[in-house]
Amino acid sequence: MRESVSGVGVLDKAVVILEAVAPEPLALGALSAATGLPRATAHRLAVALEQHGLVGRDGQGRFMLGGRVTALARAAVAGRHNLVEVARPVLTILRDQTGESAQLYRREGDTRICLLSLESPHSLRTIVPVGAALPLAKGSAGKVLRGDAEALRRGWAESVEEREKGVTSVSAPVMLDGRVAAAVSVSGPVERTSREPGRRYARAVVAAARAVERGLR
């Protein structure tokens, strides 16, 4: 059994069991060997996970991933796809209104992932590839997604050359059920957007975020 990751021992052990049965079904003895857990502990936790649908049994009684794991994974993928589908026409309008690149980000752990990126028509523009993982500690979208108090109070955040020299951005939160679900952003070169990009783009970015929220309801 590996050292605790979360500091909650029973949770770490449960995750180890799920990882062990993910590749193939395992009988109790094999599960104990694969996880390094005593047979009694492995059995108790596997049965508890079975009650929640996270672990199942095959025809031979071996432990395997339960159907609820697949259902949760599908729901997560569907949620991301739905968010992008709703946001795409909104961000297209935002890009055309501002003339700057528009992005949609979602938090994943300690990073923000770019789910959608529409580039400015200008030859000098910011480019963020879809799938790019960027730090939460820098940039206006990072402020929004990490729940920066000032950003949430004001309804938007701006950054000037925080993550990349010569680049500014403005972001607003997409709120669902009282939580920040995503961030809508515009970004561009400081020569064109100025050192106070919020004055130029905050209203349009906030309006875009509200439009995405309405589309997701």
N, C-alpha and C positions, 0 to 999 in steps of 0.2 A: 504494500500500500504506500503510495507516494505521500509526501508531506502535504499537510493541509494548505489549500490555496485560499479559501475564503475565511478561515478561522472558525467555521461551523462544521465540525467534524462529520456529523450525520449527512449534511448536504454534500460534502466532498465525496463521501463514500457512495452516496446515491448516484452522483455523476459518474464515478468510476464504473459502477455497474452498468449504467446506460452505455458508456463508451465500450465496455467489454462485449455487450450483446449486440452492438450495432452491426459488426461485420457478419455474424452468423449466430444461430441459436446455440446456447450452451446449457449443458446439464449442470446440476448444482455443483458437482465436484470440479468440473472445468471452470465454472464461474468463480468458485473460491480460489482456484489456482491462478486464474487470469487477473483477479483483482487483488490478491494477497490478503483477502479478508477471511476470517474463520468461517467455516461452513454455516454455523448458526447465524452469524451476522449477515452473511451474504443472502441466506434464505429469508431472513426477516425483512431485510430492506427490499429484496426483489419482490416479495409478496406485497409489501406496502406500495411499491411503485405499480404493481399490477392493479391494485385497487383504484389507482388514479388513471389507469389506461396507458401509462407510460411504458410498462412492460407487459408482454403477453406470453402465451405458451403455444408451442407448435404441437403437432399431433403426438409427439413423443414426450410431451411434458417439459421440453427444454425451454429455457427463458429466452425471449427475443424482444425486440423493440415492439412496443404497443402501437395500436392504431392512432392514439391521440398524438403521438410525436409527429406522425405524418400530417395529421390534420392541422396541428399548430404551424408546421413548416409551410404548408400550402397557404394558410391564412396570412402568414407573414409575407410570402411572395405576392399573393393577390393584393394585399394592402399596399405594397410598394408600387405595383403596376398600376393600381387604381389612382394613386397619388400622382404618378407621372402623367397618366392620361388626362386627369383633370387639370393639372398644372400646365401642360404643353400649350394650349391655346392662350391661356392667361399670360404666360411668359413671352409668347410671341408678340402679343400686344404691348407688353412692358418693354421688350427690346425695341420695338418699332417706335414707341412713344419717346423713349429716352435716347435712342441711338447707340446705347451701350449694351454690352454682353449681359445676359440674364442667366441666372443659375437657380437650381433648387437643391437644397442640401437636407440631409437627415443625419441625426446623431447615431453613431454606432460605437458604443464604448467611449474611449477617449479621443475619438476622431469624428470628423464630419465627412460624409460621403456625398459626392456630387451625383445626384440622380438624373439631372437634366441640365443641359448646357446649350444655350442658343447664342451664337456669336454675333457681335456687332458687325454691321456692314462696312465699317471703317477699316482701312488697311492697318492702322495702328489700333490694336484692340487687345483685350485680355482673353486668354484661352484657358479654360479649365476642362480637361477631358472628363467625360462621363465615367464614373467609377473611381475617380481620384479620391484618395484619402488624405485629408488635410487636418492640421492640428486645430483643436478647439481653443487653444490659448491665444491664437492670433486671428485677426480678421473680424469683420462685422458679423458674419454668419456664425462664427465661433462664439461671439458674445451672446447672440440670441439663443443658440442651441444649448449653451451651458447655463442659461437662466440668469444672465447678468441683471442685477436688480434695476439699474438705470435704464438698460435697454428695454426691459419689459414694462417699466413704468412709462417710458416715453413712447413705446410702441415700435421703436426702430433703433438701429445702431449704425454707426459709421466707422470706417477705419481709413487711415491715410498712411500708406507705406508701412503697414504693420507686418504683413506677411511677405510682401514683395516690393522692392524699391520701385517707385514710380507708379504704383497702382493704388487706387482708392476703391471703396465699395460701400454700399448701403444695403442693409438687410432688415427684414421684418419677420416676425414669427407667424407661423400658421398654427393656430390654436384649435385643438380638438379636445373636448371633455375637460377643459381647464388645464391642459398641459401643452407644452410646445411640441408639436408633431414634426415640424419641418421649418426651414427658413427659405424665404424668397430673397434673392439678391440681384443687384446690378453692380457691375464693376467696369472700370475703365482706366485709362491713363490719366494721371493727375493733371497733365497739361490741358486736358479737355474737361475733366470733371471738377477741377479746382480742389483746393485743400479743405473745402467745406461741402463735400458731396451731399450731405443730408439736406442742405438748403435747396438743392436742385431736384433731388430724386426721392426724398423720403415720402412725400405724398403719394407718388405713383407706386412706390414699392409697397407701402402699407395697403393701398387700394388693391393691388394684385394679391397680397396675402389674404385679404378679406374675400376676394373672389374665389380663391382656391378653397377657403373654408366653406363657402356656400356650396361649391360644387361637390364637396365631400359629404355633405349632410344628406 
